[in-house]
Amino acid sequence: MTAHPARPGDHATEYGSVRLSNKLFEQLSGFIHSEVGIKITPVKKVMLEGRLQKRLRKLGMRSFEDYCEHLFSDEGRSGELVNMIDEVTTNKTDFFREPVHFDFLTSRVLPALMKGGKVSAANKLTIWSAGCSSGEEPYTIAMVVKDFMDADGVQPIPFQVIATDISRRVLEKGQRAIYEEEKVVPVPAEIKRKFLLRSKNPGTGLVRIAPEIRSCVSFRRLNFMDGDFGFREKIDVIFCRNVIIYFDKVIQEKLLNKFCKCMKPGGYIFMGHSETLFGMDLPFEQAAPTVYRKIQVGMGRK
Ligand SMILES: C[S@@+](CC[C@H](N)C(=O)[O-])C[C@H]1O[C@@H](n2cnc3c(N)ncnc32)[C@H](O)[C@@H]1O
């Protein structure tokens, strides 16, 4: 790695306000697009600059030239890339985000899958939280499904939630399963009582997800840009909410086609409230606003 001398206008005298030139912005945003799929338009240049300045400080670098040279090298791809991804991904999430989806899951999706014999005592229900961020979504799913299975009159079946994200930092938080009390405000009281544990030390303001829920959720790092997602099992339900908005149409359609290949026919996919599959050539039918069902062979499209 070679250190470039500072150029006039390249960075300000203050260490923390290094500037990203338009040329380097284009190279960096192109690199991010090909590695992660995320489209960073020129209006977001200042945001990218701000987020990556933290990395420059951490690495003791004084220019984006140095940073990019390092990042684009073999050494950078196997090391710094992970840290860069932590900075450029947007990880906003919540427990019970877009709660109508969880009502639809228990009132329509689970009964349909169980009635149709798609899932059973011998055939575990598999749900994928794709782009799970720090765990709020997969834990919400697991708590809702466990609560459903616990209800009188339901013949419970085993289930698992696979939680994946590209950001190592959020996956580590998800694995810890510890959250600030303010974060769990949207969790309904009964679910809180059953599945959230208060710290023995009341001053911490933290809660932890109960072991019976944690054991149903497995976290792993997965990049949607990878050719093969490597699942052994076919997926019954995918939650991919508030993720594809960061991708362009071409990548969105490719990704949805890959999701489709991972799913069982008759499986469901939940998208974020501002995301649509409209105009894409996919074997899905709409089940509800922002919820789609994979068409079963021989059933044709509606
Ligand atoms: C805004 S969060 C959505 C979290 C959750 N699904 C929800 O709706 O609350 C988007 C997540 O997608 C992840 N992501 C972005 N690009 C990705 C990629 N190429 N592969 C896997 N995950 C990605 C980000 O790291 C981020 O945690």
The ligand as a Gaussian input file, in Angstrom:
#p B3LYP/6-31G(d) Opt

LIG

0 1
 C      -32.971000      -1.827000       5.818000
 S      -32.362000      -3.387000       6.314000
 C      -33.872000      -4.315000       6.381000
 C      -33.962000      -5.199000       7.619000
 C      -35.247000      -5.994000       7.755000
 N      -35.472000      -6.854000       6.638000
 C      -36.422000      -5.080000       7.959000
 O      -37.234000      -4.897000       7.066000
 O      -36.534000      -4.516000       9.046000
 C      -31.592000      -3.991000       4.801000
 C      -30.550000      -5.079000       5.057000
 O      -30.151000      -5.651000       3.808000
 C      -28.782000      -5.989000       3.901000
 N      -28.170000      -6.107000       2.566000
 C      -27.883000      -5.120000       1.688000
 N      -27.263000      -5.597000       0.604000
 C      -27.141000      -6.940000       0.780000
 C      -26.583000      -7.998000      -0.010000
 N      -26.005000      -7.770000      -1.194000
 N      -26.642000      -9.242000       0.483000
 C      -27.229000      -9.494000       1.681000
 N      -27.765000      -8.536000       2.478000
 C      -27.725000      -7.264000       2.033000
 C      -28.187000      -4.849000       4.717000
 O      -26.953000      -5.194000       5.324000
 C      -29.305000      -4.533000       5.710000
 O      -29.080000      -5.112000       6.973000

